Amino acid sequence: MRDVKPLLLKSDFPPIRRGQLQTLQMNLGYLCNLSCTHCHVNAGPKRTELMSRETMLTALQFAERYRLETLDLTGGSPEMNPAFRWLVRQAKQRELHVTDRCNPTILMEPGYEDMAEFLAEQQVEVIASLPCYLEDNVDAQRGKGVFKASIAALQKLNSLGFGKPGGDLVLNLVFNPQGASLPPPQQELEQAYRGFLQDQFDLQFNRLFTITNMPIQRFGAVLAAKGQFAAYMGRLKQAYRAENLEQVMCKTLLSVDWQGYAYDCDFNQMLELPLSGRPTHISQLLENMPDSMPIAVADHCYGCTAGQGSSCTGVLN
């Protein structure tokens, strides 16, 4: 797989600084039951990196120390970390809001059959990836049979109360484009998703997040192999909007990798662009985490600021 990091580092992206932290995003490991072409983590079934319980405890201490609001769990498939349930329970005891960036097919895998019930019991917000509402498109991006498994999992979540209007259990869906293009307008696409999934599968959800594909790791390598990398970067830069800088997720979020090292965001983590330019373990930040500090930027940051803007919770405006 081609390393596209050298293509991103020489950048004219404007400098930005961190604001007050609200969210700790924890990458629990790169193990996943799928290997998707758009994956910026290069996750898959053969990955062995998994966060330890000791590192999780340090992260929880950090969240308590700085009175953070949200623990955002991602991967890979975060549920595949053996300590996932322990971590969620510990976070809820500390009154943290927990979000699970869920590949919904994991809920149908052997050994995870009761995971949906656990998420409901703990009132975890589920952010489920469904990159299209059409079967052929999803299977082309994520693998044969993924669409049907995803629909079955989402129906299971609905049956437990997730995504129901006026309910307490939140189910949000995530769309990302099939290739080297920007997402369409989020509000319009959400209505299309809502209508189709309701009519065809009696499915309900709270919100749809549209997220731009990041030109790093597996997706970046695919672009480079097809000779599309420069054109995609040009598209992102042409669509850049300066007002999106005010709302980018890295201003209020800290990302921690499976070993406990801190980054400005999950994308910087995958590019090995550490916090403050040097490897920094979250344990080192327990006593000193400045509110205002420079954020490491490179050309991939245009992905978050192009068009509508893109963050872990969809568009920025």
C-alpha positions as CSV (number, residue, x, y, z in Angstrom):
1,M,0.0,0.0,0.0
2,R,1.4,3.3,-1.0
3,D,2.2,5.8,1.7
4,V,0.6,9.1,0.7
5,K,1.8,11.1,3.8
6,P,4.7,12.7,1.8
7,L,2.1,14.1,-0.6
8,L,0.3,15.9,2.2
9,L,2.9,17.4,4.4
10,K,4.0,20.3,2.2
11,S,0.8,22.3,2.8
12,D,-0.5,25.8,2.6
13,F,-3.4,25.1,5.0
14,P,-3.9,28.0,7.4
15,P,-2.7,27.6,11.1
16,I,-5.4,26.9,13.7
17,R,-5.4,26.5,17.5
18,R,-7.3,24.4,19.9
19,G,-10.1,25.8,22.0
20,Q,-11.6,24.2,25.1
21,L,-11.8,20.4,25.1
22,Q,-15.2,18.8,25.2
23,T,-14.6,15.3,23.7
24,L,-12.1,12.6,24.1
25,Q,-12.0,10.3,21.1
26,M,-10.5,6.9,21.8
27,N,-9.4,4.6,19.1
28,L,-9.8,1.2,20.7
29,G,-7.8,-0.6,18.0
30,Y,-7.7,-1.4,14.3
31,L,-9.3,-4.8,14.5
32,C,-12.5,-4.9,12.3
33,N,-14.6,-7.6,10.7
34,L,-14.6,-5.6,7.4
35,S,-11.9,-4.1,5.2
36,C,-13.6,-1.1,3.5
37,T,-12.0,0.7,0.5
38,H,-12.7,4.1,2.0
39,C,-11.2,3.3,5.4
40,H,-8.8,6.0,6.6
41,V,-7.7,3.6,9.4
42,N,-6.7,0.7,7.2
43,A,-8.7,-1.5,9.7
44,G,-9.4,-5.2,9.0
45,P,-9.8,-8.7,10.4
46,K,-6.0,-9.3,10.6
47,R,-5.1,-6.2,12.6
48,T,-3.9,-7.0,16.1
49,E,-3.6,-3.5,17.7
50,L,-6.0,-3.2,20.7
51,M,-6.1,-0.7,23.5
52,S,-5.3,-2.1,27.0
53,R,-7.6,-1.7,30.0
54,E,-4.7,0.2,31.7
55,T,-4.6,2.8,28.9
56,M,-8.4,3.1,29.0
57,L,-8.3,3.8,32.7
58,T,-5.7,6.6,32.1
59,A,-8.0,8.1,29.4
60,L,-10.9,8.0,31.8
61,Q,-8.8,9.8,34.4
62,F,-8.0,12.4,31.8
63,A,-11.7,12.9,30.9
64,E,-12.5,13.4,34.6
65,R,-9.6,15.7,35.2
66,Y,-10.7,18.1,32.5
67,R,-14.5,17.6,33.0
68,L,-15.1,16.4,29.4
69,E,-18.6,15.8,28.2
70,T,-18.2,13.0,25.7
71,L,-16.3,9.8,25.2
72,D,-16.2,9.0,21.5
73,L,-15.3,5.4,20.9
74,T,-14.0,4.4,17.5
75,G,-11.8,1.8,15.8
76,G,-11.7,-0.5,13.8
77,S,-14.8,-1.9,15.3
78,P,-14.5,-0.7,18.9
79,E,-16.8,-3.4,20.1
80,M,-14.2,-6.0,19.2
81,N,-11.9,-4.8,21.9
82,P,-12.3,-7.3,24.8
83,A,-12.6,-4.4,27.3
84,F,-15.2,-2.5,25.4
85,R,-18.1,-3.2,27.8
86,W,-15.9,-2.5,30.8
87,L,-14.9,0.8,29.4
88,V,-18.5,1.8,28.6
89,R,-19.7,0.9,32.1
90,Q,-16.8,2.9,33.6
91,A,-17.5,5.9,31.5
92,K,-21.2,5.9,32.3
93,Q,-20.4,5.7,36.0
94,R,-18.5,8.9,35.5
95,E,-21.5,10.4,33.8
96,L,-19.8,10.7,30.5
97,H,-21.9,10.7,27.3
98,V,-20.7,7.7,25.3
99,T,-20.9,7.4,21.5
100,D,-20.1,4.2,19.6
101,R,-18.9,4.6,16.0
102,C,-20.4,1.3,15.0
103,N,-20.0,-0.8,11.9
104,P,-23.5,-2.3,12.3
105,T,-22.6,-5.7,10.8
106,I,-20.6,-6.4,14.0
107,L,-24.0,-6.7,15.9
108,M,-24.8,-9.7,13.8
109,E,-21.5,-11.5,14.2
110,P,-21.1,-14.6,16.4
111,G,-20.1,-13.5,19.9
112,Y,-21.7,-10.1,19.6
113,E,-25.4,-11.1,19.4
114,D,-26.2,-9.3,22.6
115,M,-24.2,-6.2,21.9
116,A,-27.2,-4.2,20.7
117,E,-28.9,-4.9,24.0
118,F,-25.8,-3.8,25.9
119,L,-25.7,-0.5,24.0
120,A,-29.4,0.0,24.8
121,E,-28.9,-0.8,28.5
122,Q,-26.0,1.7,28.8
123,Q,-27.8,4.3,26.7
124,V,-24.9,4.6,24.3
125,E,-25.4,6.9,21.3
126,V,-24.9,4.7,18.2
127,I,-23.3,6.3,15.1
128,A,-23.7,3.6,12.5
129,S,-22.0,3.5,9.1
130,L,-24.3,3.1,6.2
131,P,-22.5,4.7,3.2
132,C,-25.6,4.5,0.9
133,Y,-29.2,3.3,1.1
134,L,-28.7,1.2,-2.0
135,E,-27.5,-2.4,-1.7
136,D,-25.2,-2.5,-4.7
137,N,-23.3,0.7,-3.6
138,V,-22.8,-0.5,-0.1
139,D,-21.6,-3.9,-1.1
140,A,-19.2,-2.4,-3.7
141,Q,-17.6,-0.3,-1.0
142,R,-17.8,-2.6,2.1
143,G,-18.1,-6.2,0.7
144,K,-20.8,-8.6,-0.5
145,G,-23.6,-9.1,2.0
146,V,-22.8,-6.0,4.1
147,F,-25.9,-4.1,3.2
148,K,-28.3,-6.9,4.2
149,A,-26.4,-7.5,7.5
150,S,-26.4,-3.7,8.2
151,I,-30.1,-3.4,7.6
152,A,-30.8,-6.4,9.9
153,A,-28.6,-4.8,12.6
154,L,-30.3,-1.4,12.3
155,Q,-33.7,-3.1,12.5
156,K,-32.5,-4.8,15.7
157,L,-31.5,-1.5,17.1
158,N,-34.9,0.0,16.2
159,S,-36.6,-2.9,18.0
160,L,-34.8,-1.9,21.1
161,G,-35.9,1.7,20.8
162,F,-32.9,3.3,19.0
163,G,-33.8,6.0,16.5
164,K,-37.4,6.3,17.6
165,P,-38.9,9.9,17.6
166,G,-39.0,11.3,21.1
167,G,-37.0,8.3,22.5
168,D,-33.9,8.4,24.6
169,L,-31.8,6.0,22.5
170,V,-30.0,7.8,19.7
171,L,-29.2,6.2,16.4
172,N,-27.4,8.3,13.8
173,L,-26.2,7.1,10.4
174,V,-23.1,8.0,8.5
175,F,-22.8,8.5,4.7
176,N,-19.6,8.8,2.8
177,P,-19.2,9.1,-1.0
178,Q,-18.4,6.0,-3.1
179,G,-15.2,7.6,-4.5
180,A,-13.3,10.8,-5.2
181,S,-16.2,13.2,-4.8
182,L,-17.6,15.5,-2.1
183,P,-20.8,14.5,-0.2
184,P,-24.1,16.0,-1.4
185,P,-26.0,18.4,0.8
186,Q,-26.6,16.7,4.1
187,Q,-30.2,17.8,4.7
188,E,-31.4,16.7,1.3
189,L,-29.6,13.3,1.5
190,E,-31.0,12.7,5.0
191,Q,-34.5,13.1,3.6
192,A,-33.8,10.6,0.8
193,Y,-32.3,8.1,3.4
194,R,-35.3,8.6,5.7
195,G,-37.9,8.0,3.0
196,F,-36.2,5.0,1.4
197,L,-35.3,3.2,4.6
198,Q,-38.8,3.8,6.1
199,D,-40.6,2.6,2.9
200,Q,-38.4,-0.4,2.2
201,F,-37.4,-1.6,5.6
202,D,-39.5,0.2,8.2
203,L,-36.3,1.7,9.6
204,Q,-36.0,4.9,11.6
205,F,-33.0,7.0,12.7
206,N,-32.3,10.3,14.3
207,R,-29.8,12.1,12.0
208,L,-27.6,11.4,9.0
209,F,-24.0,12.6,9.1
210,T,-22.3,13.1,5.7
211,I,-18.5,12.8,5.9
212,T,-15.9,13.5,3.3
213,N,-13.5,10.7,2.4
214,M,-10.0,11.5,3.7
215,P,-7.1,11.0,1.3
216,I,-5.1,9.0,3.7
217,Q,-4.3,5.4,4.5
218,R,-6.3,2.9,2.4
219,F,-8.4,5.5,0.5
220,G,-5.4,7.7,-0.2
221,A,-3.5,4.7,-1.5
222,V,-6.4,3.7,-3.8
223,L,-6.5,7.3,-5.2
224,A,-2.7,7.2,-5.8
225,A,-2.9,3.8,-7.5
226,K,-5.7,5.1,-9.8
227,G,-3.8,8.3,-10.6
228,Q,-6.6,10.3,-8.9
229,F,-4.8,11.7,-5.9
230,A,-3.8,15.1,-7.3
231,A,-7.2,15.6,-8.8
232,Y,-9.0,14.8,-5.6
233,M,-6.8,17.1,-3.6
234,G,-7.5,19.8,-6.2
235,R,-11.2,19.3,-5.7
236,L,-10.9,19.6,-2.0
237,K,-8.8,22.8,-2.2
238,Q,-11.1,24.4,-4.7
239,A,-14.1,23.8,-2.4
240,Y,-12.3,25.2,0.7
241,R,-14.3,27.6,2.8
242,A,-12.5,29.6,5.5
243,E,-15.6,29.9,7.7
244,N,-15.4,26.2,8.3
245,L,-12.2,26.7,10.3
246,E,-14.3,28.0,13.2
247,Q,-16.1,24.7,13.7
248,V,-13.6,22.0,12.9
249,M,-13.7,19.1,15.4
250,C,-10.1,19.3,16.3
251,K,-10.7,22.6,18.2
252,T,-12.7,20.8,20.9
253,L,-11.5,17.1,20.6
254,L,-8.5,15.1,21.5
255,S,-7.8,11.8,19.8
256,V,-6.0,8.9,21.6
257,D,-4.6,5.9,19.8
258,W,-4.6,2.3,21.0
259,Q,-1.3,2.8,22.9
260,G,-2.5,6.0,24.6
261,Y,-0.6,8.6,22.5
262,A,-2.4,11.9,21.9
263,Y,-3.2,13.5,18.5
264,D,-5.3,16.5,17.4
265,C,-7.7,14.2,15.5
266,D,-8.1,10.6,14.3
267,F,-6.8,11.6,10.9
268,N,-3.6,13.0,12.3
269,Q,-3.3,9.8,14.3
270,M,-3.4,7.8,11.1
271,L,-0.7,10.0,9.6
272,E,1.4,9.9,12.8
273,L,1.3,13.6,13.2
274,P,1.5,13.8,17.1
275,L,0.2,16.4,19.4
276,S,2.6,19.4,19.6
277,G,5.0,17.7,17.1
278,R,6.3,15.1,19.5
279,P,5.0,11.7,20.9
280,T,2.9,12.6,23.9
281,H,1.2,10.0,26.0
282,I,-2.1,10.9,27.6
283,S,-0.6,10.2,31.0
284,Q,1.7,13.2,30.4
285,L,-1.3,15.4,30.0
286,L,-3.1,14.6,33.2
287,E,-1.5,17.7,34.9
288,N,-1.1,20.0,32.0
289,M,-3.4,20.2,29.0
290,P,-3.4,23.8,27.7
291,D,-6.6,25.1,26.2
292,S,-5.0,27.0,23.4
293,M,-2.2,25.2,21.5
294,P,-1.3,24.9,17.8
295,I,-3.0,22.0,15.9
296,A,-0.9,20.0,13.5
297,V,-2.2,20.6,9.9
298,A,-1.4,19.2,6.5
299,D,-3.2,19.0,3.1
300,H,-5.7,16.4,4.4
301,C,-7.2,19.2,6.5
302,Y,-8.9,20.5,3.4
303,G,-11.1,17.4,3.6
304,C,-12.7,18.8,6.8
305,T,-13.1,22.3,5.4
306,A,-14.3,21.7,1.8
307,G,-17.9,22.6,0.8
308,Q,-20.3,22.0,3.7
309,G,-17.3,21.1,5.9
310,S,-17.0,17.7,7.5
311,S,-16.4,16.4,11.0
312,C,-17.2,13.3,13.0
313,T,-20.8,14.7,13.3
314,G,-21.3,15.6,9.7
315,V,-21.4,19.0,8.1
316,L,-20.2,22.1,9.9
317,N,-22.7,24.6,8.6
